[in-house]
């Protein structure tokens, strides 16, 4: 089976600055990856390239067996589920939560772009129910809290038959309760053998759910470590990645890190 993501020599330049440089990365269908790095390390750019919303300046990008530049990205994106702040910003606040989830069927942003039936709406409500948010189905997106919005976006990502799930800082802006609820739901998803390969982008190790298998650490657009999570997530590697002397511990299946006293 082909890798879900394969990047070779990927680089990205913006305004004369290398945002990403020499990125080689491969995600297999049964893997769950966390991408860690400080703000500005290139994490979001990497997620946008992997979701085919951004073309690199150099290198090869293959996602779900298709190479960027040789595939109709508008059709192929239907198979790639993306949860990100940028996606949330593109959604009209007056749309009902069920409509936002339902439009994932065609990777659309508006329900009037395509035709949907009662079965599509029922499937959207079922996806909301899977993340504990069926009661939000008729609520408009603009009236939801940050935690409620993240649940709707996760339901949208799980709706349909996505072959890849990319989560770009889904816990950003959440309070403790909403964050822990989402971490638990992602942990359950990671342990589900029927779930697609997962990539979680974050800059907090305590947001890594149980069940994630691999890690990619970024600093200034370059990989500092990549591989099985238990091998690459060390105090030394984390300190190098964030440019700070850090202590790293694991408690009850979750990670925890602070600056060394």
Backbone as CSV, one residue per row, in Angstrom:
resi,resn,N_x,N_y,N_z,CA_x,CA_y,CA_z,C_x,C_y,C_z
1,UNK,0.839,-1.190,0.000,0.000,0.000,0.000,0.881,1.250,0.000
2,UNK,0.510,2.218,-0.819,1.303,3.441,-0.935,1.222,4.258,0.354
3,UNK,2.285,5.000,0.679,2.242,5.882,1.847,1.107,6.904,1.701
4,UNK,0.551,7.321,2.818,-0.495,8.338,2.788,0.086,9.705,2.458
5,UNK,1.286,9.983,2.953,2.013,11.214,2.631,3.447,10.836,2.324
6,UNK,3.982,11.394,1.247,5.404,11.231,0.952,5.932,12.572,0.431
7,UNK,6.816,13.187,1.203,7.458,14.436,0.801,8.943,14.176,0.587
8,UNK,9.463,14.700,-0.519,10.884,14.519,-0.840,11.497,15.858,-1.192
9,UNK,12.472,16.288,-0.388,13.184,17.525,-0.663,12.295,18.743,-0.741
10,UNK,11.242,18.772,0.058,10.281,19.877,-0.015,10.858,21.130,0.644
11,UNK,10.718,22.243,-0.068,11.143,23.547,0.443,10.057,24.566,0.117
12,UNK,10.002,25.613,0.934,9.040,26.684,0.714,9.698,28.008,1.030
13,UNK,9.641,28.936,0.089,10.198,30.272,0.282,9.089,31.303,0.266
14,UNK,9.172,32.258,1.183,8.232,33.366,1.239,9.004,34.640,1.550
15,UNK,8.890,35.622,0.656,9.568,36.916,0.846,11.058,36.755,1.109
16,UNK,11.677,35.842,0.356,13.108,35.624,0.478,13.531,34.814,1.683
17,UNK,12.571,34.289,2.437,12.901,33.500,3.630,12.481,32.054,3.419
18,UNK,13.339,31.118,3.858,13.020,29.695,3.772,12.120,29.309,4.938
19,UNK,10.855,29.086,4.635,9.904,28.671,5.655,10.079,27.183,5.946
20,UNK,10.317,26.396,4.899,10.613,24.972,5.020,11.820,24.663,4.153
21,UNK,12.640,23.705,4.584,13.854,23.404,3.839,14.207,21.921,3.978
22,UNK,14.380,21.269,2.835,14.865,19.879,2.792,14.007,18.931,3.619
23,UNK,12.693,19.004,3.436,11.782,18.159,4.208,11.569,16.822,3.499
24,UNK,12.003,15.763,4.127,11.703,14.390,3.704,10.837,13.764,4.796
25,UNK,9.647,13.318,4.412,8.702,12.836,5.422,7.756,11.836,4.778
26,UNK,7.499,10.748,5.487,6.614,9.708,4.970,5.677,9.237,6.079
27,UNK,4.382,9.217,5.781,3.348,8.772,6.716,2.669,7.553,6.131
28,UNK,2.699,6.447,6.879,2.064,5.220,6.424,0.588,5.189,6.854
29,UNK,-0.238,4.390,6.181,-1.684,4.400,6.436,-2.105,4.083,7.867
30,UNK,-1.292,3.335,8.614,-1.695,2.959,9.969,-1.018,3.811,11.041
31,UNK,-0.411,4.922,10.663,0.345,5.735,11.605,-0.446,6.959,12.067
32,UNK,-0.120,7.417,13.265,-0.688,8.632,13.841,0.479,9.526,14.252
33,UNK,0.627,10.660,13.566,1.786,11.530,13.734,1.425,12.806,14.474
34,UNK,2.365,13.276,15.301,2.283,14.606,15.872,3.444,15.419,15.307
35,UNK,3.148,16.645,14.852,4.166,17.570,14.355,4.338,18.661,15.404
36,UNK,5.541,18.742,15.972,5.833,19.653,17.076,6.840,20.711,16.655
37,UNK,6.657,21.922,17.164,7.618,22.981,16.910,7.099,24.288,17.450
38,UNK,7.999,25.245,17.594,7.607,26.564,18.088,6.806,27.316,17.024
39,UNK,6.182,28.409,17.424,5.531,29.271,16.451,6.566,29.739,15.424
40,UNK,6.194,29.678,14.155,7.105,30.101,13.096,8.056,29.028,12.625
41,UNK,7.910,27.800,13.133,8.825,26.726,12.740,8.454,26.098,11.398
42,UNK,7.270,26.405,10.864,6.859,25.855,9.574,5.779,24.792,9.666
43,UNK,5.210,24.580,10.858,4.230,23.509,11.054,2.988,23.690,10.185
44,UNK,2.409,24.885,10.232,1.182,25.120,9.473,1.444,25.057,7.975
45,UNK,2.573,25.570,7.527,2.926,25.483,6.106,3.051,24.032,5.673
46,UNK,3.634,23.206,6.536,3.761,21.783,6.234,2.380,21.141,6.118
47,UNK,1.470,21.483,7.032,0.111,20.931,6.982,-0.621,21.389,5.725
48,UNK,-0.434,22.620,5.329,-1.109,23.138,4.133,-0.576,22.467,2.864
49,UNK,0.718,22.172,2.839,1.274,21.450,1.696,0.736,20.026,1.668
50,UNK,0.695,19.366,2.821,0.208,17.983,2.879,-1.277,17.887,2.546
51,UNK,-2.022,18.974,2.767,-3.451,18.982,2.441,-3.715,19.508,1.033
52,UNK,-2.651,19.806,0.294,-2.717,20.256,-1.103,-3.344,21.636,-1.261
53,UNK,-3.307,22.443,-0.219,-3.764,23.823,-0.321,-2.612,24.782,-0.599
54,UNK,-1.387,24.273,-0.584,-0.214,25.106,-0.802,0.810,24.329,-1.610
55,UNK,1.362,24.970,-2.638,2.408,24.349,-3.454,3.773,24.727,-2.886
56,UNK,4.679,23.764,-2.766,6.022,24.102,-2.297,6.826,24.808,-3.385
57,UNK,7.913,25.421,-2.982,8.813,26.060,-3.953,9.702,25.033,-4.640
58,UNK,9.917,23.899,-3.983,10.742,22.831,-4.553,10.352,21.518,-3.890
59,UNK,10.685,20.417,-4.561,10.455,19.103,-3.994,9.223,18.415,-4.550
60,UNK,9.035,17.164,-4.133,7.919,16.345,-4.589,6.953,16.080,-3.436
61,UNK,5.653,16.152,-3.771,4.594,15.925,-2.786,3.649,14.864,-3.334
62,UNK,3.523,13.755,-2.611,2.558,12.715,-2.954,1.630,12.507,-1.758
63,UNK,0.338,12.568,-2.029,-0.658,12.385,-0.976,-1.695,11.384,-1.460
64,UNK,-1.896,10.326,-0.680,-2.849,9.275,-1.010,-2.626,8.737,-2.423
65,UNK,-1.362,8.533,-2.752,-1.001,7.897,-4.012,-0.980,8.790,-5.226
66,UNK,-1.236,10.085,-5.059,-1.246,11.014,-6.187,-0.212,12.107,-5.975
67,UNK,0.460,12.499,-7.065,1.515,13.503,-6.957,0.985,14.889,-7.291
68,UNK,1.317,15.847,-6.441,0.948,17.228,-6.678,1.560,17.695,-8.001
69,UNK,0.727,18.296,-8.842,1.158,18.705,-10.174,0.677,17.760,-11.253
70,UNK,0.247,16.556,-10.836,-0.261,15.569,-11.790,-1.683,15.126,-11.448
71,UNK,-2.319,15.830,-10.504,-3.655,15.441,-10.059,-4.511,16.700,-9.947
72,UNK,-5.815,16.548,-10.177,-6.760,17.635,-9.981,-6.957,17.812,-8.473
73,UNK,-6.325,18.843,-7.905,-6.339,18.986,-6.450,-7.747,19.250,-5.923
74,UNK,-8.604,19.883,-6.717,-9.961,20.163,-6.247,-10.726,18.867,-6.001
75,UNK,-10.516,17.880,-6.832,-11.163,16.584,-6.623,-10.458,15.777,-5.529
76,UNK,-9.135,15.846,-5.523,-8.370,15.014,-4.587,-8.536,15.496,-3.152
77,UNK,-8.774,16.797,-2.951,-8.945,17.320,-1.592,-10.167,16.733,-0.890
78,UNK,-11.118,16.209,-1.656,-12.288,15.579,-1.040,-11.856,14.422,-0.139
79,UNK,-10.722,13.801,-0.454,-10.229,12.662,0.320,-9.332,13.083,1.484
80,UNK,-9.101,14.392,1.629,-8.215,14.903,2.674,-9.018,15.797,3.605
81,UNK,-9.133,15.419,4.864,-9.881,16.204,5.840,-8.918,17.098,6.611
82,UNK,-9.219,18.398,6.636,-8.351,19.377,7.288,-9.139,20.141,8.336
83,UNK,-8.606,20.188,9.548,-9.150,21.020,10.614,-8.111,22.088,10.919
84,UNK,-8.468,23.353,10.714,-7.517,24.434,10.934,-8.262,25.737,11.176
85,UNK,-7.558,26.686,11.784,-8.146,28.007,11.992,-8.447,28.675,10.660
86,UNK,-7.596,28.437,9.686,-7.826,29.019,8.358,-9.121,28.493,7.756
87,UNK,-9.399,27.207,7.963,-10.651,26.643,7.465,-11.838,27.273,8.184
88,UNK,-11.751,27.422,9.493,-12.844,28.021,10.258,-13.127,29.442,9.800
89,UNK,-12.072,30.189,9.483,-12.231,31.577,9.047,-12.954,31.690,7.706
90,UNK,-12.910,30.621,6.900,-13.555,30.649,5.591,-15.044,30.305,5.650
91,UNK,-15.514,29.834,6.799,-16.902,29.393,6.926,-17.799,30.562,7.304
92,UNK,-18.942,30.662,6.648,-19.883,31.744,6.910,-20.530,31.547,8.280
93,UNK,-20.476,32.567,9.149,-20.998,32.416,10.511,-22.475,32.047,10.577
94,UNK,-23.256,32.390,9.539,-24.695,32.115,9.565,-25.039,30.676,9.199
95,UNK,-24.046,29.885,8.772,-24.319,28.496,8.410,-24.587,27.654,9.653
96,UNK,-25.568,26.750,9.549,-25.838,25.812,10.640,-24.726,24.778,10.706
97,UNK,-24.480,24.266,11.909,-23.414,23.278,12.105,-23.599,22.072,11.198
98,UNK,-24.829,21.588,11.056,-25.072,20.418,10.199,-24.712,20.709,8.746
99,UNK,-24.967,21.936,8.293,-24.614,22.301,6.920,-23.104,22.323,6.725
100,UNK,-22.391,22.815,7.736,-20.927,22.861,7.651,-20.359,21.449,7.544
101,UNK,-20.902,20.537,8.323,-20.441,19.150,8.262,-20.829,18.520,6.932
102,UNK,-22.048,18.751,6.482,-22.564,18.129,5.263,-21.759,18.517,4.029
103,UNK,-21.297,19.775,3.964,-20.576,20.234,2.781,-19.207,19.587,2.621
104,UNK,-18.743,18.879,3.667,-17.467,18.163,3.542,-17.538,17.084,2.468
105,UNK,-18.744,16.649,2.123,-18.902,15.609,1.105,-18.220,16.003,-0.198
106,UNK,-18.238,17.306,-0.516,-17.620,17.801,-1.748,-16.461,18.765,-1.470
107,UNK,-15.984,18.777,-0.235,-14.933,19.716,0.171,-15.336,21.140,-0.165
108,UNK,-16.613,21.460,0.061,-17.170,22.763,-0.266,-17.292,23.617,0.992
109,UNK,-17.545,24.908,0.792,-17.720,25.832,1.897,-19.153,26.325,2.026
110,UNK,-19.967,26.091,0.999,-21.356,26.539,0.999,-22.266,25.396,0.540
111,UNK,-23.420,25.196,1.195,-24.315,24.097,0.805,-24.989,24.301,-0.542
112,UNK,-25.076,25.547,-1.018,-25.750,25.775,-2.290,-24.864,25.479,-3.502
113,UNK,-23.609,25.138,-3.261,-22.732,24.793,-4.387,-23.080,23.430,-4.975
114,UNK,-23.673,22.549,-4.176,-23.995,21.189,-4.623,-25.369,20.794,-4.109
115,UNK,-25.846,19.648,-4.561,-27.125,19.139,-4.101,-26.929,18.099,-2.995
116,UNK,-27.768,18.186,-1.979,-27.721,17.251,-0.866,-29.135,16.740,-0.605
117,UNK,-29.234,15.569,0.010,-30.543,15.009,0.317,-30.646,14.714,1.816
118,UNK,-31.772,14.121,2.204,-31.998,13.835,3.620,-30.954,12.873,4.187
119,UNK,-30.477,11.957,3.348,-29.452,11.018,3.805,-28.150,11.744,4.121
120,UNK,-27.811,12.746,3.309,-26.602,13.531,3.561,-26.719,14.276,4.886
121,UNK,-27.897,14.857,5.143,-28.090,15.594,6.391,-28.053,14.651,7.591
122,UNK,-28.661,13.472,7.446,-28.638,12.501,8.543,-27.210,12.055,8.838
123,UNK,-26.404,11.876,7.793,-25.010,11.475,7.978,-24.218,12.583,8.673
124,UNK,-24.540,13.830,8.369,-23.862,14.958,9.016,-24.196,15.002,10.502
125,UNK,-25.458,14.789,10.841,-25.859,14.771,12.255,-25.202,13.595,12.973
126,UNK,-25.073,12.462,12.286,-24.406,11.304,12.881,-22.938,11.611,13.162
127,UNK,-22.292,12.356,12.259,-20.898,12.743,12.480,-20.788,13.683,13.678
128,UNK,-21.745,14.596,13.827,-21.758,15.471,15.002,-21.961,14.654,16.276
129,UNK,-22.818,13.657,16.199,-23.065,12.816,17.359,-21.809,12.045,17.760
130,UNK,-21.001,11.665,16.789,-19.772,10.920,17.058,-18.812,11.728,17.922
131,UNK,-18.866,13.060,17.825,-17.986,13.916,18.625,-18.760,14.572,19.774
132,UNK,-19.934,14.028,20.091,-20.721,14.535,21.207,-21.333,15.884,20.963
133,UNK,-21.691,16.179,19.709,-22.196,17.516,19.387,-23.451,17.492,18.522
134,UNK,-24.223,16.413,18.591,-25.445,16.340,17.782,-26.400,17.471,18.124
135,UNK,-26.387,17.906,19.356,-27.291,18.972,19.803,-26.966,20.330,19.172
136,UNK,-25.814,20.425,18.529,-25.423,21.672,17.860,-25.896,21.746,16.406
137,UNK,-26.539,20.706,15.908,-26.830,20.596,14.470,-27.493,21.827,13.884
138,UNK,-28.449,22.413,14.583,-29.186,23.551,14.034,-28.629,24.901,14.467
139,UNK,-27.617,24.885,15.324,-27.017,26.146,15.778,-26.136,26.726,14.692
140,UNK,-26.101,28.058,14.575,-25.250,28.696,13.579,-23.816,28.764,14.089
141,UNK,-22.880,28.658,13.172,-21.465,28.574,13.517,-21.006,29.796,14.303
142,UNK,-21.522,30.971,13.935,-21.095,32.206,14.588,-21.505,32.324,16.034
143,UNK,-22.464,31.497,16.492,-22.919,31.557,17.889,-22.219,30.541,18.773
144,UNK,-21.336,29.735,18.213,-20.705,28.654,18.976,-19.458,29.142,19.704
145,UNK,-19.166,28.494,20.822,-17.915,28.757,21.526,-16.750,28.138,20.768
146,UNK,-15.522,28.454,21.194,-14.348,27.887,20.524,-14.359,26.363,20.585
147,UNK,-14.699,25.807,21.757,-14.734,24.359,21.893,-15.804,23.727,21.026
148,UNK,-16.971,24.369,20.958,-18.057,23.853,20.121,-17.677,23.912,18.642
149,UNK,-17.024,24.978,18.242,-16.571,25.085,16.841,-15.591,23.966,16.496
150,UNK,-14.691,23.672,17.418,-13.718,22.619,17.146,-14.396,21.268,17.007
151,UNK,-15.432,21.031,17.782,-16.176,19.780,17.635,-16.850,19.705,16.271
152,UNK,-17.420,20.812,15.834,-18.072,20.837,14.516,-17.040,20.591,13.413
153,UNK,-15.875,21.226,13.523,-14.837,21.035,12.514,-14.313,19.600,12.519
154,UNK,-14.210,18.997,13.700,-13.779,17.603,13.764,-14.839,16.696,13.148
155,UNK,-16.113,16.975,13.414,-17.192,16.196,12.797,-17.142,16.335,11.286
156,UNK,-16.864,17.531,10.809,-16.741,17.753,9.368,-15.608,16.903,8.797
157,UNK,-14.486,16.852,9.539,-13.343,16.074,9.070,-13.650,14.583,9.030
158,UNK,-14.488,14.129,9.978,-14.807,12.702,10.042,-15.943,12.314,9.111
159,UNK,-16.642,13.296,8.577,-17.779,13.029,7.692,-17.275,12.530,6.340
160,UNK,-17.925,11.548,5.803,-17.520,11.040,4.496,-16.461,9.965,4.617
161,UNK,-15.644,9.873,3.589,-14.683,8.770,3.498,-13.277,9.307,3.276
162,UNK,-12.842,10.175,4.183,-11.511,10.769,4.048,-10.432,9.707,4.221
163,UNK,-9.384,9.821,3.422,-8.262,8.904,3.520,-7.128,9.443,4.358
164,UNK,-7.267,10.710,4.824,-6.211,11.354,5.599,-6.851,12.460,6.426
165,UNK,-6.473,12.545,7.701,-7.005,13.564,8.601,-5.858,14.407,9.131
166,UNK,-5.888,15.718,8.838,-4.872,16.670,9.272,-5.503,17.654,10.240
167,UNK,-4.908,17.784,11.422,-5.438,18.655,12.472,-4.383,19.689,12.827
168,UNK,-4.603,20.922,12.401,-3.628,21.987,12.607,-4.001,22.796,13.853
169,UNK,-3.334,22.497,14.968,-3.542,23.157,16.250,-5.029,23.228,16.624
170,UNK,-5.701,22.082,16.698,-7.134,22.096,16.989,-7.474,22.519,18.412
171,UNK,-6.495,22.505,19.339,-6.779,22.902,20.721,-6.544,24.392,20.968
172,UNK,-6.089,25.129,19.964,-5.790,26.551,20.148,-7.037,27.299,20.617
173,UNK,-6.900,28.061,21.691,-8.001,28.877,22.187,-9.005,28.160,23.053
174,UNK,-8.812,26.870,23.314,-9.767,26.123,24.119,-9.437,26.244,25.611
175,UNK,-10.478,26.262,26.443,-10.234,26.219,27.876,-9.850,24.792,28.274
176,UNK,-9.513,24.603,29.541,-8.995,23.310,29.989,-9.988,22.183,29.743
177,UNK,-11.254,22.410,30.079,-12.249,21.359,29.898,-12.439,20.979,28.446
178,UNK,-12.554,21.993,27.582,-12.749,21.718,26.153,-11.526,21.058,25.549
179,UNK,-10.337,21.486,26.003,-9.103,20.875,25.493,-9.032,19.404,25.870
180,UNK,-9.284,19.094,27.129,-9.187,17.712,27.577,-10.241,16.830,26.918
181,UNK,-11.412,17.383,26.666,-12.447,16.626,25.958,-11.973,16.279,24.551
182,UNK,-11.380,17.266,23.865,-10.923,17.027,22.503,-9.739,16.066,22.479
183,UNK,-8.816,16.204,23.435,-7.685,15.275,23.510,-8.183,13.847,23.685
184,UNK,-9.177,13.657,24.547,-9.722,12.314,24.778,-10.373,11.765,23.513
185,UNK,-11.098,12.597,22.788,-11.758,12.141,21.563,-10.733,11.801,20.483
186,UNK,-9.669,12.580,20.400,-8.623,12.272,19.423,-7.869,11.003,19.828
187,UNK,-7.709,10.788,21.123,-7.077,9.560,21.581,-7.888,8.340,21.197
188,UNK,-9.215,8.428,21.365,-10.082,7.322,20.971,-10.020,7.100,19.468
189,UNK,-9.957,8.195,18.719,-9.861,8.084,17.259,-8.543,7.440,16.852
190,UNK,-7.453,7.817,17.525,-6.133,7.255,17.210,-6.097,5.755,17.437
191,UNK,-6.856,5.274,18.409,-6.869,3.850,18.733,-7.858,3.058,17.901
192,UNK,-8.631,3.747,17.069,-9.618,3.085,16.211,-8.916,2.585,14.950
193,UNK,-8.808,1.271,14.731,-8.096,0.763,13.545,-8.772,1.140,12.232
194,UNK,-10.049,1.520,12.288,-10.754,1.913,11.071,-10.540,3.385,10.727
195,UNK,-9.929,4.149,11.623,-9.713,5.572,11.383,-8.608,5.769,10.355
196,UNK,-8.675,6.863,9.583,-7.619,7.141,8.610,-6.334,7.558,9.322
197,UNK,-5.217,7.627,8.620,-3.987,8.145,9.223,-4.219,9.566,9.727
198,UNK,-3.622,9.877,10.870,-3.832,11.170,11.523,-2.520,11.935,11.602
199,UNK,-2.615,13.248,11.416,-1.477,14.144,11.641,-1.980,15.291,12.507
200,UNK,-1.411,15.438,13.687,-1.771,16.497,14.620,-0.624,17.489,14.720
201,UNK,-0.911,18.756,14.456,0.078,19.826,14.573,-0.159,20.566,15.881
202,UNK,0.896,20.716,16.683,0.773,21.418,17.952,2.136,21.946,18.378
203,UNK,2.138,22.835,19.393,3.416,23.214,19.999,3.417,22.916,21.495
204,UNK,2.459,22.082,21.938,2.392,21.692,23.341,2.407,20.172,23.456
205,UNK,3.388,19.630,24.177,3.457,18.175,24.297,2.290,17.620,25.102
206,UNK,1.699,18.430,26.009,0.582,17.924,26.806,-0.701,17.819,25.995
207,UNK,-0.673,18.244,24.723,-1.830,18.092,23.850,-1.749,16.821,22.992
208,UNK,-0.689,16.040,23.160,-0.550,14.808,22.386,-1.447,13.737,23.003
209,UNK,-2.444,13.247,22.272,-3.332,12.227,22.837,-2.623,10.875,22.929
210,UNK,-3.136,10.021,23.795,-2.675,8.633,23.828,-2.989,7.991,22.482
211,UNK,-2.146,7.060,22.061,-2.395,6.355,20.812,-1.630,6.895,19.619
212,UNK,-1.008,8.073,19.764,-0.206,8.581,18.645,1.127,7.855,18.606
213,UNK,1.575,7.537,17.397,2.681,6.603,17.233,4.002,7.228,16.808
214,UNK,3.959,8.379,16.112,5.164,8.951,15.526,5.225,10.459,15.765
215,UNK,6.439,10.978,15.679,6.631,12.403,15.876,7.571,12.999,14.851
216,UNK,7.266,14.243,14.462,8.123,15.043,13.580,8.371,16.361,14.289
217,UNK,9.629,16.678,14.566,9.987,17.901,15.281,10.631,18.880,14.306
218,UNK,10.158,20.126,14.328,10.620,21.154,13.393,11.230,22.334,14.142
219,UNK,12.326,22.866,13.590,12.924,24.108,14.088,13.388,24.913,12.889
220,UNK,12.889,26.129,12.755,13.266,27.018,11.660,13.124,26.351,10.297
221,UNK,12.039,25.596,10.134,11.733,25.002,8.838,12.474,23.732,8.504
222,UNK,13.269,23.225,9.422,14.013,21.995,9.177,13.661,20.948,10.228
223,UNK,13.753,19.686,9.842,13.440,18.587,10.750,14.591,18.382,11.728
224,UNK,14.277,18.379,13.019,15.293,18.069,14.028,15.224,16.604,14.450
225,UNK,14.054,15.986,14.305,13.906,14.569,14.628,12.610,14.065,14.010
226,UNK,12.597,12.802,13.601,11.388,12.195,13.038,11.473,10.689,13.209
227,UNK,10.339,10.086,13.588,10.302,8.644,13.756,9.311,8.242,14.830
228,UNK,9.409,7.000,15.337,8.509,6.561,16.405,8.560,7.518,17.590
229,UNK,7.402,7.832,18.137,7.300,8.877,19.152,8.168,8.590,20.367
230,UNK,8.206,7.346,20.807,9.004,7.021,21.992,10.496,7.212,21.756
231,UNK,10.918,7.181,20.484,12.337,7.361,20.165,12.708,8.832,20.002
232,UNK,11.835,9.618,19.370,12.211,10.990,19.011,11.803,12.023,20.056
233,UNK,10.787,11.709,20.867,10.350,12.697,21.853,11.136,12.504,23.145
234,UNK,12.286,13.157,23.176,13.174,13.123,24.333,13.421,14.548,24.803
235,UNK,13.919,14.694,26.008,14.220,16.024,26.542,15.251,16.738,25.664
236,UNK,16.268,15.998,25.203,17.305,16.612,24.369,16.738,17.086,23.040
237,UNK,15.943,16.228,22.376,15.373,16.595,21.085,14.401,17.759,21.233
238,UNK,13.605,17.738,22.291,12.649,18.817,22.517,13.371,20.125,22.827
239,UNK,14.446,20.046,23.597,15.235,21.235,23.922,15.842,21.845,22.662
240,UNK,16.363,20.997,21.791,16.920,21.478,20.521,15.839,22.127,19.661
241,UNK,14.673,21.510,19.630,13.581,21.996,18.786,13.094,23.366,19.238
242,UNK,13.004,23.583,20.553,12.463,24.839,21.062,13.549,25.828,21.512
243,UNK,14.819,25.417,21.437,15.895,26.323,21.824,15.879,26.685,23.289
244,UNK,15.520,25.702,24.134,15.365,25.945,25.561,15.674,24.649,26.299
245,UNK,16.328,24.755,27.439,16.645,23.553,28.227,15.370,23.079,28.919
246,UNK,14.854,21.938,28.477,13.546,21.472,28.929,13.632,20.140,29.659
247,UNK,12.744,19.983,30.617,12.513,18.703,31.284,11.294,18.069,30.629
248,UNK,11.351,16.764,30.386,10.234,16.064,29.766,9.870,14.855,30.614
249,UNK,8.577,14.716,30.904,8.106,13.570,31.665,6.858,13.002,30.995
250,UNK,6.581,11.737,31.321,5.365,11.095,30.843,4.570,10.599,32.040
251,UNK,3.296,11.010,32.081,2.442,10.648,33.196,1.098,10.157,32.678
252,UNK,0.702,8.970,33.110,-0.608,8.422,32.744,-0.836,8.440,31.225
253,UNK,0.230,8.146,30.468,0.116,8.082,29.019,0.175,9.410,28.315
254,UNK,0.361,10.514,29.064,0.441,11.859,28.481,1.813,12.456,28.783
255,UNK,2.226,13.406,27.931,3.522,14.051,28.084,3.377,15.380,28.825
256,UNK,4.479,15.803,29.447,4.509,17.041,30.223,5.924,17.606,30.149
257,UNK,6.038,18.934,29.943,7.370,19.531,29.812,7.377,20.959,30.338
258,UNK,8.480,21.310,31.027,8.711,22.686,31.481,10.199,22.974,31.326
259,UNK,10.553,24.269,31.458,11.972,24.644,31.447,12.666,24.061,32.673
260,UNK,13.883,23.609,32.467,14.636,23.052,33.591,14.932,24.145,34.622
261,UNK,14.668,23.874,35.914,14.896,24.885,36.963,16.363,25.279,37.025
